[in-house]
């Protein structure tokens, strides 16, 4: 098992109550619930930051779709003549 480091967290009373209830429902300590929440948050942030970097790289390389093409595509949703998703130009 890897080493752990103690961390102090201040929670608003209502959030603390929610965490307490979840811990009780899962029969786990509050520290476990909080650690899982932090793990989930970190995973989402890492994914989002990587996606942003990939998007910036794609834009820098000219792999973009014109705004007007996206607007026309979205406005066509649900119509019988719905447009196909625009491709990078």
DSSP file (Angstrom, degrees, kcal/mol; ACC not computed):
  #  RESIDUE AA STRUCTURE BP1 BP2  ACC     N-H-->O    O-->H-N    N-H-->O    O-->H-N    TCO  KAPPA ALPHA  PHI   PSI    X-CA   Y-CA   Z-CA
    1    1 A X              0   0    0      0, 0.0     3,-0.1     0, 0.0     2,-0.1   0.000 360.0 360.0 360.0 140.1    0.0    0.0    0.0
    2    2 A X        -     0   0    0      1,-0.1     2,-0.0     0, 0.0     0, 0.0  -0.343 360.0 -92.9 -75.9 159.4    1.3    3.5   -0.8
    3    3 A X        -     0   0    0     -2,-0.1     2,-0.3     1,-0.0    -1,-0.1  -0.347  38.5-148.1 -68.5 151.3    2.0    6.0    1.9
    4    4 A X        -     0   0    0     -3,-0.1     2,-0.4    -2,-0.0    -1,-0.0  -0.861   0.3-145.9-118.2 157.4   -0.7    8.5    2.7
    5    5 A X        -     0   0    0     -2,-0.3     2,-0.1     2,-0.0    -2,-0.0  -0.981  23.4-116.7-122.6 133.1   -0.4   12.0    3.9
    6    6 A X        -     0   0    0     -2,-0.4     2,-0.4     2,-0.0     0, 0.0  -0.456  34.1-175.5 -69.2 140.0   -2.8   13.6    6.4
    7    7 A X        -     0   0    0     -2,-0.1     2,-0.5     2,-0.0    -2,-0.0  -0.999  18.2-140.4-135.9 137.1   -4.8   16.5    4.9
    8    8 A X        -     0   0    0     -2,-0.4     2,-0.4     2,-0.0    -2,-0.0  -0.863  20.9-172.2-100.5 131.3   -7.2   18.8    6.8
    9    9 A X        -     0   0    0     -2,-0.5     2,-0.5     2,-0.0    -2,-0.0  -0.981  13.9-151.6-126.1 131.1  -10.4   19.7    4.9
   10   10 A X        -     0   0    0     -2,-0.4     2,-0.4     6,-0.0    -2,-0.0  -0.901  20.3-173.8-100.3 126.3  -13.0   22.3    6.0
   11   11 A X        -     0   0    0     -2,-0.5    -2,-0.0     2,-0.0     2,-0.0  -0.915  30.2-106.9-119.1 145.3  -16.5   21.5    4.7
   12   12 A X     >  -     0   0    0     -2,-0.4     4,-2.8     1,-0.1     5,-0.2  -0.367  41.1-109.1 -61.1 151.8  -19.6   23.5    4.9
   13   13 A X  H  > S+     0   0    0      1,-0.2     4,-2.3     2,-0.2     5,-0.2   0.882 117.2  49.3 -55.4 -45.1  -22.0   21.9    7.3
   14   14 A X  H  > S+     0   0    0      2,-0.2     4,-2.0     1,-0.2    -1,-0.2   0.902 112.8  47.4 -64.8 -40.7  -24.5   20.7    4.7
   15   15 A X  H  > S+     0   0    0      2,-0.2     4,-2.7     1,-0.2     5,-0.2   0.906 110.0  53.0 -66.8 -41.0  -21.7   19.2    2.6
   16   16 A X  H  X S+     0   0    0     -4,-2.8     4,-2.6     1,-0.2    -2,-0.2   0.908 108.2  51.2 -58.6 -42.3  -20.3   17.5    5.7
   17   17 A X  H  X S+     0   0    0     -4,-2.3     4,-2.4    -5,-0.2    -1,-0.2   0.904 110.0  49.6 -62.1 -41.0  -23.7   16.0    6.4
   18   18 A X  H  X S+     0   0    0     -4,-2.0     4,-2.5     2,-0.2    -2,-0.2   0.926 111.6  47.7 -64.3 -44.6  -23.9   14.7    2.9
   19   19 A X  H  X S+     0   0    0     -4,-2.7     4,-2.7     1,-0.2    -2,-0.2   0.910 111.5  51.5 -62.7 -41.6  -20.5   13.1    3.1
   20   20 A X  H  X S+     0   0    0     -4,-2.6     4,-2.2    -5,-0.2    -1,-0.2   0.913 110.5  48.3 -60.7 -43.5  -21.4   11.6    6.5
   21   21 A X  H  X S+     0   0    0     -4,-2.4     4,-2.5     2,-0.2    -2,-0.2   0.900 112.2  48.4 -65.4 -41.3  -24.5   10.1    5.0
   22   22 A X  H  X S+     0   0    0     -4,-2.5     4,-2.2     2,-0.2    -2,-0.2   0.926 110.8  51.2 -65.6 -43.3  -22.7    8.7    2.0
   23   23 A X  H  X>S+     0   0    0     -4,-2.7     5,-2.6     1,-0.2     4,-0.7   0.914 111.7  47.4 -59.4 -42.7  -20.0    7.2    4.2
   24   24 A X  H ><5S+     0   0    0     -4,-2.2     3,-0.6     1,-0.2    -1,-0.2   0.917 111.1  50.8 -65.2 -43.0  -22.7    5.6    6.4
   25   25 A X  H 3<5S+     0   0    0     -4,-2.5    -1,-0.2     1,-0.2    -2,-0.2   0.851 117.0  40.5 -63.9 -34.2  -24.6    4.2    3.4
   26   26 A X  H 3<5S-     0   0    0     -4,-2.2    -1,-0.2    -5,-0.2    -2,-0.2   0.503 107.1-126.5 -90.6  -5.1  -21.3    2.7    2.0
   27   27 A X  T <<5S+     0   0    0     -4,-0.7     2,-0.3    -3,-0.6    -3,-0.2   0.923  70.2 123.5  55.7  46.5  -20.1    1.6    5.4
   28   28 A X      < -     0   0    0     -5,-2.6    -1,-0.2    -6,-0.2    -2,-0.2  -0.900  68.6 -95.9-129.7 157.9  -16.9    3.4    4.8
   29   29 A X    >>  -     0   0    0     -2,-0.3     4,-1.7     1,-0.1     3,-0.6  -0.389  33.5-116.4 -70.7 155.3  -15.1    6.1    6.8
   30   30 A X  H 3> S+     0   0    0      1,-0.2     4,-2.7     2,-0.2     5,-0.2   0.863 115.5  61.1 -58.7 -35.6  -15.6    9.7    5.7
   31   31 A X  H 3> S+     0   0    0      1,-0.2     4,-2.3     2,-0.2    -1,-0.2   0.867 102.9  50.8 -61.5 -35.3  -11.9    9.9    4.8
   32   32 A X  H <> S+     0   0    0     -3,-0.6     4,-2.4     2,-0.2    -1,-0.2   0.924 110.5  48.4 -67.0 -44.3  -12.4    7.2    2.2
   33   33 A X  H  X S+     0   0    0     -4,-1.7     4,-2.2     1,-0.2    -2,-0.2   0.922 113.1  47.8 -61.5 -44.7  -15.4    9.0    0.7
   34   34 A X  H  X S+     0   0    0     -4,-2.7     4,-2.3     1,-0.2    -1,-0.2   0.906 110.7  51.4 -64.9 -41.5  -13.4   12.3    0.5
   35   35 A X  H  X S+     0   0    0     -4,-2.3     4,-2.6    -5,-0.2    -1,-0.2   0.912 110.2  49.1 -62.4 -41.6  -10.4   10.5   -1.0
   36   36 A X  H  X S+     0   0    0     -4,-2.4     4,-2.6     2,-0.2    -1,-0.2   0.905 110.3  51.4 -63.5 -40.6  -12.6    9.0   -3.7
   37   37 A X  H  X S+     0   0    0     -4,-2.2     4,-2.3     2,-0.2    -2,-0.2   0.907 111.3  47.2 -63.2 -41.5  -14.2   12.4   -4.4
   38   38 A X  H  X S+     0   0    0     -4,-2.3     4,-2.9     2,-0.2     5,-0.2   0.912 110.8  52.1 -66.7 -42.2  -10.7   13.9   -4.8
   39   39 A X  H  X S+     0   0    0     -4,-2.6     4,-2.4     1,-0.2    -2,-0.2   0.933 111.5  46.7 -58.2 -46.3   -9.6   11.0   -7.1
   40   40 A X  H  X S+     0   0    0     -4,-2.6     4,-2.2     2,-0.2    -2,-0.2   0.916 113.0  49.3 -62.4 -43.8  -12.6   11.5   -9.3
   41   41 A X  H  X S+     0   0    0     -4,-2.3     4,-2.6     1,-0.2    -2,-0.2   0.927 111.7  48.4 -61.7 -46.3  -12.1   15.3   -9.4
   42   42 A X  H  X S+     0   0    0     -4,-2.9     4,-2.7     1,-0.2     5,-0.2   0.909 110.4  51.7 -62.6 -42.7   -8.4   14.9  -10.3
   43   43 A X  H  X S+     0   0    0     -4,-2.4     4,-2.2    -5,-0.2    -1,-0.2   0.920 111.8  46.3 -61.0 -44.0   -9.2   12.4  -13.1
   44   44 A X  H  X S+     0   0    0     -4,-2.2     4,-2.8     2,-0.2    -2,-0.2   0.917 113.2  49.2 -65.5 -42.6  -11.8   14.7  -14.6
   45   45 A X  H  X S+     0   0    0     -4,-2.6     4,-2.8     2,-0.2     5,-0.2   0.915 111.0  49.5 -64.8 -42.1   -9.5   17.7  -14.4
   46   46 A X  H  X S+     0   0    0     -4,-2.7     4,-2.1     2,-0.2    -1,-0.2   0.916 113.1  47.5 -61.8 -42.5   -6.6   15.8  -16.0
   47   47 A X  H  X S+     0   0    0     -4,-2.2     4,-2.5    -5,-0.2    -2,-0.2   0.935 113.6  47.6 -62.8 -45.8   -8.9   14.7  -18.8
   48   48 A X  H  X S+     0   0    0     -4,-2.8     4,-2.4     1,-0.2    -2,-0.2   0.916 112.0  48.6 -64.6 -43.6  -10.2   18.2  -19.4
   49   49 A X  H  X S+     0   0    0     -4,-2.8     4,-2.4     1,-0.2    -1,-0.2   0.898 112.5  49.0 -64.4 -39.2   -6.8   19.8  -19.4
   50   50 A X  H  X S+     0   0    0     -4,-2.1     4,-2.4    -5,-0.2    -1,-0.2   0.899 111.1  50.2 -65.2 -40.2   -5.5   17.2  -21.9
   51   51 A X  H  X S+     0   0    0     -4,-2.5     4,-2.3     2,-0.2    -2,-0.2   0.890 110.3  49.9 -65.7 -38.9   -8.5   17.7  -24.1
   52   52 A X  H  X S+     0   0    0     -4,-2.4     4,-2.6     2,-0.2    -2,-0.2   0.935 111.1  48.9 -63.8 -46.2   -7.9   21.5  -24.0
   53   53 A X  H  X S+     0   0    0     -4,-2.4     4,-2.4     1,-0.2    -2,-0.2   0.905 111.7  49.6 -60.1 -41.2   -4.3   21.0  -24.9
   54   54 A X  H  X S+     0   0    0     -4,-2.4     4,-2.5     1,-0.2    -1,-0.2   0.902 111.0  49.9 -64.7 -40.3   -5.3   18.7  -27.8
   55   55 A X  H  X S+     0   0    0     -4,-2.3     4,-2.5     2,-0.2    -2,-0.2   0.894 110.4  49.0 -65.0 -40.6   -7.8   21.2  -29.0
   56   56 A X  H  X S+     0   0    0     -4,-2.6     4,-2.8     2,-0.2    -2,-0.2   0.917 111.7  49.6 -64.7 -42.6   -5.3   24.0  -29.0
   57   57 A X  H  X S+     0   0    0     -4,-2.4     4,-1.6     2,-0.2    -2,-0.2   0.914 111.4  49.1 -62.1 -42.2   -2.8   21.9  -30.9
   58   58 A X  H  <>S+     0   0    0     -4,-2.5     5,-2.8     2,-0.2     4,-0.2   0.915 112.6  47.4 -63.5 -43.0   -5.4   21.0  -33.4
   59   59 A X  H ><5S+     0   0    0     -4,-2.5     3,-1.5     1,-0.2    -2,-0.2   0.912 109.6  53.0 -65.1 -42.0   -6.4   24.7  -33.9
   60   60 A X  H 3<5S+     0   0    0     -4,-2.8    -1,-0.2     1,-0.3    -2,-0.2   0.830 109.1  50.7 -61.2 -31.1   -2.7   25.7  -34.2
   61   61 A X  T 3<5S-     0   0    0     -4,-1.6    -1,-0.3    -5,-0.2    -2,-0.2   0.443 121.9-109.2 -86.1  -0.8   -2.4   23.0  -36.9
   62   62 A X  T < 5S+     0   0    0     -3,-1.5     2,-1.6    -4,-0.2    -3,-0.2   0.571  73.6 139.4  86.3   8.8   -5.4   24.5  -38.7
   63   63 A X      < +     0   0    0     -5,-2.8     2,-0.3    -6,-0.2    -1,-0.2  -0.631  35.5 125.0 -87.9  82.5   -7.7   21.5  -37.9
   64   64 A X        -     0   0    0     -2,-1.6    25,-2.5    -5,-0.1     2,-0.4  -0.881  56.4-128.9-135.3 163.9  -10.8   23.6  -37.2
   65   65 A X        -     0   0    0     -2,-0.3    23,-0.1    23,-0.2     5,-0.1  -0.961  36.2-107.4-115.5 134.4  -14.4   23.9  -38.3
   66   66 A X    >>  -     0   0    0     -2,-0.4     4,-1.8     1,-0.1     3,-0.5  -0.338  23.0-128.7 -61.4 138.2  -15.8   27.3  -39.4
   67   67 A X  H 3> S+     0   0    0      1,-0.2     4,-2.7     2,-0.2     5,-0.2   0.895 108.4  55.3 -55.7 -43.9  -18.3   28.7  -36.8
   68   68 A X  H 3> S+     0   0    0      1,-0.2     4,-2.3     2,-0.2    -1,-0.2   0.857 105.6  52.7 -60.8 -35.1  -20.9   29.3  -39.4
   69   69 A X  H <> S+     0   0    0     -3,-0.5     4,-2.1     2,-0.2    -1,-0.2   0.893 110.4  47.2 -67.6 -39.2  -20.8   25.6  -40.5
   70   70 A X  H  X S+     0   0    0     -4,-1.8     4,-2.8     2,-0.2     5,-0.2   0.921 111.7  50.6 -67.2 -43.5  -21.3   24.5  -36.9
   71   71 A X  H  X S+     0   0    0     -4,-2.7     4,-2.6     1,-0.2    -2,-0.2   0.928 111.3  47.9 -60.0 -45.9  -24.2   27.0  -36.4
   72   72 A X  H  X S+     0   0    0     -4,-2.3     4,-1.0    -5,-0.2    11,-0.2   0.909 112.5  49.7 -62.4 -41.6  -25.9   25.7  -39.6
   73   73 A X  H >< S+     0   0    0     -4,-2.1     3,-0.7     2,-0.2     4,-0.5   0.942 112.6  45.9 -62.0 -49.0  -25.4   22.1  -38.5
   74   74 A X  H >< S+     0   0    0     -4,-2.8     3,-1.4     1,-0.3    -2,-0.2   0.902 110.3  53.8 -63.2 -41.5  -26.9   22.7  -35.1
   75   75 A X  H 3< S+     0   0    0     -4,-2.6    -1,-0.3     1,-0.3    -2,-0.2   0.723 104.8  56.6 -66.5 -19.3  -29.8   24.6  -36.5
   76   76 A X  T X< S+     0   0    0     -4,-1.0     3,-2.1    -3,-0.7    -1,-0.3   0.585  78.2 122.7 -87.1  -9.3  -30.6   21.7  -38.8
   77   77 A X  T <  S+     0   0    0     -3,-1.4     3,-0.1    -4,-0.5     4,-0.1  -0.252  78.6  13.4 -56.9 134.7  -30.9   19.2  -35.9
   78   78 A X  T 3  S+     0   0    0      1,-0.3    -1,-0.3     2,-0.1     2,-0.2   0.353  99.7 116.9  83.6  -6.1  -34.3   17.5  -35.9
   79   79 A X  S X  S-     0   0    0     -3,-2.1     3,-1.4     1,-0.1    -1,-0.3  -0.604  77.2-117.8 -90.9 156.5  -35.3   18.6  -39.3
   80   80 A X  T 3  S+     0   0    0      1,-0.3    -1,-0.1    -2,-0.2    -2,-0.1   0.824 117.4  49.4 -60.4 -29.8  -35.9   16.2  -42.2
   81   81 A X  T 3  S+     0   0    0     -5,-0.1    -1,-0.3    -4,-0.1    -4,-0.1  -0.141  82.7 168.4-101.3  38.1  -33.0   17.8  -44.1
   82   82 A X    <   -     0   0    0     -3,-1.4     2,-0.1     1,-0.1    -5,-0.1  -0.246  32.7-124.4 -56.1 133.7  -30.6   17.6  -41.1
   83   83 A X        -     0   0    0    -10,-0.3     2,-0.1   -11,-0.2    -1,-0.1  -0.434  22.2-108.1 -78.7 152.3  -27.0   18.4  -42.2
   84   84 A X        -     0   0    0      1,-0.1    -1,-0.1    -2,-0.1     3,-0.1  -0.438  50.2 -82.0 -73.3 156.8  -24.1   16.0  -41.6
   85   85 A X        -     0   0    0     -2,-0.1    -1,-0.1     1,-0.1   -15,-0.1  -0.365  55.7-110.5 -57.5 131.7  -21.6   17.0  -38.9
   86   86 A X        -     0   0    0    -17,-0.1     2,-0.3    -3,-0.1    -1,-0.1  -0.306  29.7-134.4 -67.8 151.5  -19.1   19.4  -40.5
   87   87 A X        -     0   0    0      1,-0.1     2,-0.1    -3,-0.1    -1,-0.1  -0.678  29.5 -88.1-102.5 157.3  -15.6   18.3  -41.1
   88   88 A X              0   0    0     -2,-0.3   -23,-0.2     1,-0.1   -25,-0.1  -0.393 360.0 360.0 -62.8 139.4  -12.4   20.1  -40.4
   89   89 A X              0   0    0    -25,-2.5    -1,-0.1   -27,-0.1   -26,-0.1   0.425 360.0 360.0-106.0 360.0  -11.3   22.3  -43.2
